Amino acid sequence: MAAFCAVDRQLLLDEIRYLEQVTTISPDEYDRRVEQLLPLLENADQPLLRRWQRLDCWRWPEDTEEYFGHNIEIASAYIESAMQAEDTSAIADLLACRGWYYSTSGFVDAAMEDFNRAIELAKSLDDIRLIADVLSLRGEQYAYQGELALGLKDLLDAQKHYERLSEPFYIKGNLSSIANTYRRLGDYTRALEYLNQVLDDTSKETSFEDYILFRDQIALVYEDMHKYQEALDIYQESLTFYQEQKDEEAVAFSQVNIGGLKNAMGQFAEAIPYLKAAEAYFKNSPNPGTNGLILLYLGQAFNGLGRHEEALALFNASEPLIKQDRNRRFLEWLLLDKATALAGLERWTAAYKTLEAYVSNHKRLDQNLRKQQTARLQVEFDVAQREAENQRLKAQTQLQQERVSALEERRRWQVLALALAFGSILFLLLLLLSYRQVKRSKRLHYLALTDELTGLPNRRRMFFLGEEMTRDALNNGTAFSILVLDVDYFKRINDSHGHAIGDEVLKAIAPISLGAVRGGDYIGRTGGEEFMALLPGTNLKQAVVVAERIRHQLEQADFSHLADDLRVTISIGAGQLKKSDGGLNRLIKRADNALYKAKENGRNRVQASD
């Protein structure tokens, strides 16, 4: 029985790991595989059960109000369970999940509250992937509500994290959200630039569904630019594809897009069948934004046909849904069209009041857009400033190296002068000066290549040595491996005990790690709480042994002299050079990816790269 349970646990663990990492899977397949794990959960331990609950929360629900409400209740129960277990990572992920359900159901305030709490918890864990995911969700919510600058900031920050993690699937999805935000800001050139970049990276042969999705977003830009025929061609292509795939929800969204575009083209009678079909599909959907937009488009079509009474009824039904969804752009369209319908019915007083409301809303929207444009420039300036600061630090380091080189050149000339003045008193004076200059030059050279805090080689020195070792390994066909090390929860150490204690921890790590590596190995500090070890003549299996020794010795180290109950652990990614790497940077990237997996899998562990 025990053996059977162990096998069950391993099957459950393997499937959970797969579902946590997979990106190319349909919603139906994801649902099926999460569901089929239920029989294995009866005797599962609590940590494994919570990992399944996180997967279960993100299952794609039926598009009905009842189902979404049920999922909000389930997410709340899972959050309560995670809070009792003090599982911060699970709490953050489940809050993001519930926030998404709130957002889709039109409960905007509740959604933002969950997103904000989730981001705060993810940052306390320094969980880069979780931070990126929730920032992307919150950024889209901000942008949809018209807070475009706030949305753009979140999305750009999320993009930075996804690129650091080398997550192509999420990089493309988030980049398309950034493009959509630029579209809402009226920067169509920038929006198309990003979307075409995403499209170039999407294989039409292997991922046609993604290709169609990104093309639809390009069509939205064309529609805003009044390039109606170009947009219609794309929407029709999408509709045909989704009909062939029998994807009813995607078909309904395509019908909404075509119906709205037909209105813009003045083809009101042709718009109605598309919109009626979409209305029938979404009639039980809890999403007020989608339902409100369909009713608005139908009202526009009837208005265009002179059927003002029917149009007015549709506008009145649409208005509370659009207000609940807080989409200011849709509300502006609605008020203008409603005023037109009232005027068509010769209800002049009501038409005038509605038009006044439209003008007031338009003014606020216009002011907000100008404010968002200004804030957007500030966001872009901040991003550019951070990049400029990085470049300045690089230039400063280069200048320091050039100064060292200049001092060495002066020393060589002084030695030559000594030789020419041999036998004279000048020789003695120059000898003294040269000796002092040599000492100063050596000191500057040491400082340029040494981390001031730990006394270990710095990033410049480690990369220089690493490049040399990489060339030697590739030329001679010998093994070469690296370790990338990162102190776990270092931000928490700084926040709890102060930066002075954090510095002492880094200083203490230096002798511990040096004592754990072998002769001929190098270990240095490459920035912040990050370290790197260079292991020439070492294959991946041997590198993992060295890494485990470093990890174990640090785990056993006593830091109580710095702070009571202070425990320090480290996560390590190991990678061996491959011919396909071509150089050090690719090897470091693979070791970095292994490090992030080590952190995702619980920290205080060693992870070998692929």
N, C-alpha and C positions, 0 to 999 in steps of 0.2 A: 504493500500500500504506500509506504514511504517513497519507494522508487517511482511509483506511478505519479505521486504528487510532485516529485522533483521534476519529472518529465513534463507534467502539466504546467508547472511554474516556468520552465524554460520555454515551452511553446508560447505561453502568454507573454513572457518578457520579450521574446524575439518579434512577435507580431506587434506589440506595443511600440518597440523601437522602430520597426518598419513604418508604422503609421505616423509616428512622430516626425519622421524625416522625409517621407515621400511627398513629392509635389505633382507628379504626373499621374493622377488618379481621378476618376470621375466621382462626383458626389454620391451617385448610387452605389458604386463599388466601395467607397469609403464607409457609407452607412452599413452596407452588408457585412464588411469585415469587422467593424466595431461591434455590431450586433452579435456576431457569431462567437465573440469572446465571452459573452455572458455566462455560459455554463462553467467556464474555467475560473470565474471570480469568487465562487462560493467560499473557497478556503484560501484566497489570496491574502497576502499581508497588506497592511494599510497603505504603505508607500506605493505599492504596485496598483492598488485599487484607485488611489487618487490620480495616478497617471492615466488610468483608463477613464476616469471621470472627466479629466481634461479633454481627452479625445472625444468622449461622448457629448460633451457640451457643444463642441464645434460641428456636430453633425448638421448637415444642411436640412432644414425642416421643410415640411409642406408649407406652401405659401397661404396659410389661413390664420386668421386672428386667434382662433382657439389653440392652434399648434404653437404659435409664437408665445402665447401666454403660458402654455404648459412648459415650454423651454426656459422661460424666465424663472418659473418656479423651481425647475430642476437645477438651473444654474445657482439660484439662491441657496438651495439645500446643499449643493456641493461646496459653495463658498463657506457656509457655516461649518461643515465638516472639516474643511482645510484650516479654518481659523482655530478650531478646537485642537487640531494637531500642530498648530503653529507652523504650518508649511507655507512660508511666504511666497515661494515661487508658484505654487498651485493657486494661492489666493489671487495673485496678480493676474495670472492667465485666465482664471475663471471670471474675475471682474471685467477683463477685456471682452470675454465671451458674452457675459450678460449685457455689457454696454452696447455690444453690437446688436443684440436682440432688442434692447430698448430703442436704439437708434432706428432700426428698421420698422419698429412699431410706432414711431412718432413721439416717443417719450424722450425728448431732446435733453432736458435738464438731468434726468436720471442717467442717461447715457454718458453725458459729459462728466458727471460726478464719478461714475465707475471708471472712465478712461483716466481721469486725473489721479485717482487713488492707485490704479494699476501702474501708471508711469512712476509714481513716487516709490512704490514697492519694488518695481523692476530696477530702478536706479539704486536703491539701497542694496540690492543684490549684485549690482554691476553686471546684470544679465543683458548683454548687448543685443542678442536676438529678440528677447522679449521687449526691451525698450523700443527697438525698431518697429516691431509689430504694432505696439499700442500707439506709438507716435503716428504711424501711418493711418491707423483707424481714426484717431482724434483729428489728424490733419484733414482727412476727407470730410469729417463731420463739420469742422470749422468752415471749410471751403463751401460746402453745400448750403450752410446757413448764411453765407455772404461775408463771413470773417476771413477774407481771402488771404490777407497777410499772415494771420496767425496760422492758417492752414498751410500756407507755403513754407513757413518756418518749420513746422512739424515735419512736413513731407521731405524737406531738404535735409533735416537732421536724420530722419529715418533712412534716407538714401545713403548718407555717409556711413551709417552703421551697416547697412546691407552690403555696400561695396567693401567695407573692411572684412566682412564675413565671407565675401565671394559667393553670394547667393544669387545666381543668374535669374531664377524664376521670380524672386521677390524684387530684385533690382528692376526688372522690366515692368512688373505690375505697379510698383511705386512710382517709377518714372512716368508711366502713363497718367497717374493721378496728378503728378506735378504739371504735366502738359495740360490736363483738364483745368487746373487752377489758373494757369496762364490764359487759357481760353476765356474763362470767366472774367479775368482781368482785362480782356480785350487785346491781349498781346498774341495775336494769331500767328505771327511769324515764329515766335519762340515756341508756341504750342506745337506747330507743325514740325519744327526742328526736332523737338524731343520725340514726337510720335513717329516720325520717319526713322529716327535713330533706333527706336524700339522695334519698328517693323523690319529694319535691316538685320536685326539680330534674331528675328523670328523666322524659322524655317517653314515655308509654305507647305513643304512636302510632309514634314514630320509633326507639325503642330498647326494644322489648318484652322482649328477652332480659335487658337490664340491669335492667329493672323487675322481672322474675321473680326474678332473683338477689337483689336487695335485699329483696324480699318474703320469700324463704326465710330470710333472716337475721332478719327480724321474727318469723317462725314459731319460730325457735330461742328467741327471748326469751319468746314465749308459752308454749312448752313448759316452759321453766324456771319460769315463773310458774304452771304447772299449768293453763293455759288450753288444754286439749288439743284441743277441737273447733275453736277458732279456728286453731290451728296445723295441724291435719289438713286443713282446707279449703284453706289456702295450699299445703301439700305436694301435695295432689291436683291443684290447678290447675297447679302446676309440672310434675308428672309428665305430665299431658295435653299440655302445651305441648312438652315435650322429646320425647315420643313422636311428635308431629306433625312435629317438626323432624328426626326420626331421629338425634338426638344420643344415642348409646348410653351414653357415659360419664355425661352429665347424668341420663339415665334411671336409671342404676344408683345414683347418689348420692341421687336422689329416693326410690328404693326403700329405701335404707338409712334415710333419715329417717322414712319412713312405718312401716317395720318397727319401729324403735326406739320410735316414738310409740305404735304399737298395743300393744307390751308395756306401756308406761306406763299405757295405758287398760285393761289386763287382757284384751285381745283377742289372746291368744297364738296361737291357731290361725290367725287372719287374718294375723298378722305373718310367719309362716314362709314363705309363697310369695314375698312381697316380698324377704325376706332371702336366700332360696335363689337367686333370679334375680340379685341383686346379687353374691352369692358367685361365681356362675358367670362373671360379667363380670370381677371383680377377681382371679380365681384366680392370674393370672400377674403381678399388679401388684407392684412392688417396695416399695410403701408399707406399712410394718408397721402404721401407725396405722389405716388404712382396713380392712385385713384383720383386724387384732385386734378392731376394733369390731364388724365383721360377725359374727365368731365369738362374741363376747360377747353380742350381741343374740340370736343363734340359741340360745345356751345359756340365756339368760333365758326365751325362749319355751318351750323343752323343759322347763325347770324349772317354769314356770307350769302346764304340762300334766301334771306329775307324772312326767315321763320323766327321772329324775334321773341315770341312768347315761349316757345320751346327752348330757345337759347337762354332766356332769362332764368328759367327753372334750373337749367344745367349749371349756370353760373352761381346761382344761390346754393346749390348742392355742393359745388366745388369750393366755395369760399372758406367754410370752416375747416376743411381738410388742408387747404393750402396754408391757412393761418396756423394750424396746429403744427404743420411741418416747418414753419418759419422760413419759407422760401420767398424772399422779397421780390425776386425777379418774376416768379409766377404770379404773385399778388399784383404786381404792376400791370402785367398783361390782362389779368382778370378784371381789374377795375376799369380799364379803358374799354374793354369789350362789353362789359356790363353797362357802362354809360351809353355805348352805341346802341345796345339792345333797347334800353329804356327810351332813348331818343326815337328809335324806330317805332316804338309803341306810343309816342307822343306824350310820355310821362316826363314832362320837361323838368319839373322840380326835382324829382328823384334822380333824373339824368344829371342835372347840374350838381347836386350834392355828391353823387358818385364820381363825377369828373373832378370835383374839388378834392375828394379823397385820393383820386389818382394823381393829381398834381402834387399834393402833399407827400404822397408815398414816393413819387418820382424824384422829388426834390431830395428827400432823405436818401433814396437809393443813389442818386447822383453824388451827393455829398459823401456818402459812405464809400462809393467807388473811388472818388478822388483821395479820400483818406487812406483807403486800402492801397492805392497806387503809391502814395507817399511812403506808407509803412512797408510796402513791398520793396521799394528802393533801399530802405534802411536794412531790411533783411538781406538783400543781395549785397549791400555794402559791407555788412557784418561778416558775411561769408567770405567776400573778397579780402577783407581786412585780416581774417584769420589765416587765409592762404598767404597773404603778403608777409605776415609775421613769421610764418614757417620759413618762407624764402629768406627773410632777413636773418633768422638764426643760422640758416645754412651758409649765407654769405659771411656772417660774422665768424663762423668756424673756419671758413676758407681763408679769410683775412688773417686769422691767428696763425694758420699753417704757413701762409706766405711770409709772415714776419719771422717765424722760426727759420724758414729757408734763407731769408735775407741775413739773419744773424750767423748762420752757418757759412754763408758766402764771405762775410766779413772776417770770420775766423780763419778761413783759408788764406785770404790775402795777408792777414797778420802773420801767419806762419811763414809765408813767403818773405815778408819783410824781415822776419827774424833770421831767416837763412842768409839774406843779403847783408845783414848787419852783424853777422857772427863775429865774435871777438871784441865787440865794443860794448860800452856801457848801455847803449841803446838796446842791445840784445836783452840785457837783464830787465830793463823797464818793459820792453814789449813782451818778454816772457811772462812777467807778472800779469800784464794786461790780458795777454792771450789766455793764461790760466783762468783768470776771473771770467773772461768772455766764454771760454769753453764750459765752465760750470754753469753760467747763466743760460747758455744755449741748451745745455743738457736739461736744465731745469724747465725751460720753456717747452722744450720738446716733450718732456715727461708730462707737463700740464696739458699740452695739446692732445695727448693721446690717453690720458688717465681721467677716470671719473673722480671728481674731487671728494665726493662724500664717502665712497666705499674703498677707494684706492685701486679698484679693478680697472682693466682696460675699458675705455669708453666706446661708444658706438662707432666712431671713426676708425679706431684701432681694430675693433672686431671685424668690421666690414672689409678693411684692408687685408687683414690676415685671412679672412674667409674667402676673399676673391683669389688670393694666392693658393690656398689649399684646394679650392675648387679647380683651378687651372691644372695644378699638379695631379689631382685625382683623375681628371678627364684625359690628360696627356698620357699618364702612366697606367691607366686602367685600374687604379687602386680604390679601395672603399673610402668614403668620407661621409660623416654624419654630423648633424647639428641638433642641439636641443634648444627649444624656446621655452623660457620659464616665466611665470607670472605669479606674483604673490596673491593668494586668495583673499578676497574681501579687504583689500588694502585700504580702500576708501573708508570702510567701516572702522578700521584701526585708527586712521587719522581723525575721523569724526568723534570717536569715543575717547581717545586718549591724547589727541593733539598731534600736530605735525612733527613736533620735536621727538616724540616717541616713535612716530612713523620713520623718521630718519634713522633713529637708533636701531630699529628693526632691520632696515636695509643695510646698515653698517655691520650688523651681526650676521647677516646672511652671507657676506663676503667670505669670512674665514671658514664658515661651515661648508659652503659649496666648494671652496678651494680644496678643503680637506677630503672631499668626496670624489673629485675627479682624479685622473691618472697623470703621470708625468707625460708631457708632450701635449696634453689637452689645454685648451684656453677657455676661461669663463670670464665674461665681462658684463657690465651694466649697459643696456642699450636705451634706457629711458624710463623715468618714473619707477614703477615697481617691476619693470621687465628686465630680464637677463637673457644672455645667450651663451651657449657652450659650443666650442668647435672641437670635434673629435676626429682628427686625421687617422687614416688606417683603420676605421671602425665601421662595421656593418650595422644594420638597423637593430638586430637582435642584441649586439653588444652595447649599442647606444641606450637601449631600454634598460639594460642592467645598470649602467652608469646613472641614468636618470632616476631609477628606483632608489639607488643608494643616496643620491642627493635629497630626494623627497623624504626618504625614511629618516635620514639624519636631521633634517630640518624639523620634521614632525616630532622627533624625540627631544629637540633642543629645549632648554629651560629659558623662558623669557620673563620669569616672575620678577627678576631684578628690575625690569622696566615697568611692569604693571601687574597687579594681582590678576590671576586667571587669564593672562594674555597667552593665547595659543596661536601659533603661526604655521600655516601650511602653504604648499605651493603646488600649482598645476603645471605639467610639463608636456609639451608636444615634441615628438622625435621624428626626424626625417633623414633618410639616406639619399645621397645624390644619385640621380639617374642621368643617363646620357640625354634623355629627352628634356631634362631641365635646362641644359645649355648654359647655366650660370647659377650664381649664388641666389639671386632674387627669387627665382622660381622655387628653389629648395626651401628658402625661408617661408615663402607663401604656403607651401604644403605643410611645413612644421607648424605654422601659425594656425592653419585650419585644424590640425590635430589638437592644438592647444585649446581652441574654442570648443571642440568636441569633449575634451577632458572637463572643461568647465560646465558644459551642458549636462554631462553625465554625473555631476555631483562634486567636482573639484577634489583636490588632494589626491590626484592620480596622474599616471603617465599614460599618454595616448600615442600610439605609433601612427604615422601617416600611411596613406595608401601606397 
